[in-house]
């Protein structure tokens, strides 16, 4: 830990019969310091720097004897190096999707925080190199190709010092870059918020490393473009009849469709996320012959790409979204899904590790694979005009259909949130329009109650 002192004494230059004859002596706190120079001019110049810093009220480092401004300058590193330090610090404790987000944000910021663009390779090439090499810790031990090496050398040479981020206009420039996509169009509100949060954390590390005195984001008057609320559009949610027809259209697509019918059924009847459904095991399912069953959702197998996972597999194995690693979500499932899953196990069995759903080679179900099946089912069921809309555009819309069905059925929002793996606040925000849909029923109940109270006794 650096020890600072404001007690500084600086003596006059003295000349000695040595190779560097002009000696400057000063004292910080109780610790003496000295430095020798070849000429009197150099010695006087350094003495003037120390005197100026002392008169300006700068604290001096007791160990080195230098004022804070000079200490920071010696410690300073380029933004590019600091960004790599930040990614390395976060890497081991981050899931694969977060690693991707870190690399994307750092690539955006680093490409902006350069002294100039003279001699820069193609813009997209540099960004790709930053994303896939500079901020992917897994590749740091690999020998990059010549073009990658040249692009990284250019970035390292042109990157601004981290201390330059005390300039608010430079910070605004970086924030503006976070608000744009590669094609120059505005980025989505969620992407802007994510990149700004990563930028804020990275600047926080610069403060801890004493590269910056304070976080400049707090002082910059910059307003992000209006963020669109993540409220679900009812137009994308299929009703129970449409959902049943879509599942039937999946089943009609031969062996592949029959294998995936229960997969989509879990998303619809249990509101499980696709990543949670991919890794579902038989041991986590209670499937009685009659009545309701139960799913115990324990983990997510979201596809992040082999470049970002520790295992080298495309799917990252992690806990439930926004929950601790050991958290379990219990979801009661209706007889319709119980029957689907019992039939699936009877016909298809399970993989060696107990997973219900798998590819022909026993691997994880891929988004591209089940997305293709879903697109065909949608084309089969929906009218041409409906296919042009957002209705059931993604398999994830089945999850929205499940939650909206529960809400419209009168299930308490707290219970719906628990089963869906949401907080109540998120449920109210995301499914606001479905909650509003119960106004007529609520008004009818209130009216009935008021009429009973005002009715005259017979």
RADARA-V149880 format. One record per pair of residues at least 4 apart in sequence whose C-alpha atoms are under 7 Angstrom apart, sorted by the first residue. I is the first residue (numbers start at 1). J is the second residue. If there is no record, write none. Layout:
I:J
I:J
This chain:
2:61
3:61
3:62
4:59
4:60
4:61
4:62
5:28
5:29
5:59
5:60
5:61
5:62
6:59
6:60
7:28
7:29
8:27
8:28
8:29
9:26
9:27
9:28
10:25
10:26
10:27
11:25
11:26
12:24
13:22
13:23
13:24
14:22
14:23
14:24
15:21
15:22
15:23
16:21
16:22
17:21
20:36
20:37
20:38
21:36
21:37
21:38
22:36
22:37
22:38
22:39
22:40
22:43
23:34
23:35
23:36
23:37
23:43
24:34
24:35
24:36
24:43
24:47
25:33
25:34
25:35
26:32
26:33
26:34
27:31
27:32
27:33
28:32
28:60
28:62
28:65
29:62
31:62
33:65
37:42
37:43
39:43
40:44
41:45
42:46
43:47
44:48
45:49
46:50
47:51
48:52
49:53
50:54
51:55
52:56
53:57
53:58
53:67
54:58
58:67
58:68
59:67
59:68
60:65
60:66
60:67
60:68
61:65
61:66
61:67
61:68
66:70
66:71
67:71
68:72
69:73
70:74
71:75
72:76
72:210
72:211
76:161
76:162
76:163
76:211
77:81
77:82
77:161
77:162
78:82
78:159
78:160
78:161
78:162
79:83
79:159
79:160
79:161
79:162
80:84
80:110
80:156
80:159
81:85
82:86
83:87
83:106
84:88
84:135
85:89
86:90
86:202
87:91
87:102
87:135
88:137
90:94
91:99
94:98
94:99
95:99
96:100
96:304
96:308
96:309
96:316
97:101
97:304
98:102
99:103
99:308
100:104
100:308
101:105
102:106
102:198
103:107
103:131
103:135
103:136
104:108
104:131
105:109
105:195
106:110
107:111
107:127
107:130
107:131
108:112
108:177
108:178
109:113
109:174
109:177
111:127
112:174
112:177
113:159
113:160
113:174
114:158
114:159
114:160
115:158
115:159
115:160
116:158
120:154
121:125
121:126
121:151
122:126
123:127
124:128
125:129
126:130
126:151
127:131
128:132
129:133
129:134
129:148
130:134
130:135
131:135
131:136
132:136
133:139
144:148
144:149
145:149
146:150
147:151
148:152
149:153
150:154
151:155
152:156
153:157
154:158
155:159
160:164
162:211
163:211
163:212
165:170
165:171
166:212
166:216
167:171
168:172
168:216
168:220
169:173
170:174
171:175
172:176
172:222
173:177
174:178
175:179
175:196
176:180
178:192
178:195
179:186
179:187
179:192
180:184
180:185
180:186
180:187
181:185
181:186
181:187
187:191
187:192
188:192
189:193
189:225
189:226
189:227
189:228
190:194
191:195
192:196
193:197
194:198
195:199
196:200
197:201
198:202
199:203
200:204
200:217
201:205
202:206
203:207
203:215
204:208
204:215
205:209
206:210
206:211
206:212
207:211
207:212
207:213
207:214
216:220
230:430
231:429
231:430
231:431
231:432
232:430
232:431
235:390
235:391
236:390
236:391
236:392
236:393
236:397
237:391
237:392
237:397
237:400
237:401
238:242
238:243
238:391
238:392
238:401
239:243
239:401
240:244
241:245
242:246
243:247
244:248
245:249
245:381
246:250
246:377
246:378
246:381
247:251
247:261
248:252
249:253
249:377
249:380
250:257
250:258
250:261
250:373
250:374
250:377
251:257
251:258
251:261
252:257
253:257
253:258
254:258
255:259
256:260
257:261
257:373
260:264
261:265
262:266
262:340
262:341
262:344
263:267
263:277
263:357
264:268
265:269
265:337
266:270
266:271
266:272
266:277
266:337
267:271
267:272
267:273
267:274
267:398
267:399
268:398
268:399
268:401
268:402
269:333
269:337
269:402
270:331
270:333
270:402
271:399
271:402
271:403
271:420
272:276
272:277
272:399
273:277
273:399
274:278
274:396
275:300
275:301
275:302
276:280
276:297
276:299
276:300
276:301
278:301
278:357
278:364
278:365
279:300
279:301
279:355
280:284
280:355
280:356
281:354
281:355
281:356
282:354
282:355
282:356
284:295
284:296
285:294
285:295
285:296
286:293
286:294
286:295
287:293
287:294
287:338
287:342
288:293
291:335
292:332
292:333
292:334
292:335
293:332
293:333
293:334
293:338
294:330
294:331
294:332
294:333
295:330
295:331
295:332
295:333
296:328
296:329
296:330
296:331
297:328
297:329
297:330
298:319
298:320
298:327
298:328
298:329
299:318
299:319
299:320
300:317
300:318
300:319
300:320
301:315
301:316
301:317
301:318
302:315
302:316
303:314
303:315
303:316
304:308
304:314
304:315
304:316
305:309
305:314
305:315
306:312
306:313
306:314
307:312
309:313
309:316
318:325
319:323
319:324
319:325
319:326
320:325
320:327
323:327
329:419
329:421
330:419
331:419
333:337
333:338
334:338
335:339
336:340
337:341
338:342
339:343
340:344
341:345
342:346
343:347
344:348
345:349
345:350
350:354
350:355
350:356
351:355
351:356
351:362
357:365
358:362
358:363
358:364
358:365
359:363
359:364
359:365
366:370
367:371
368:372
369:373
370:374
371:375
372:376
373:377
374:378
374:395
375:379
376:380
377:381
378:382
379:387
382:386
382:387
383:387
384:388
386:391
392:397
393:397
396:400
397:401
398:402
399:403
400:404
401:405
402:406
403:407
403:416
404:408
404:434
405:409
406:410
406:411
406:416
407:411
407:413
407:435
408:438
411:415
411:416
412:416
413:417
413:424
414:418
414:424
415:419
416:420
417:421
417:422
417:423
417:424
417:427
418:422
422:426
422:427
423:427
424:428
425:429
426:430
427:431
428:432
431:435
432:436
433:437
438:442
439:443
440:444
441:445
442:446
443:447
444:448
445:449
446:450
447:451
448:452
449:453
450:454
451:455
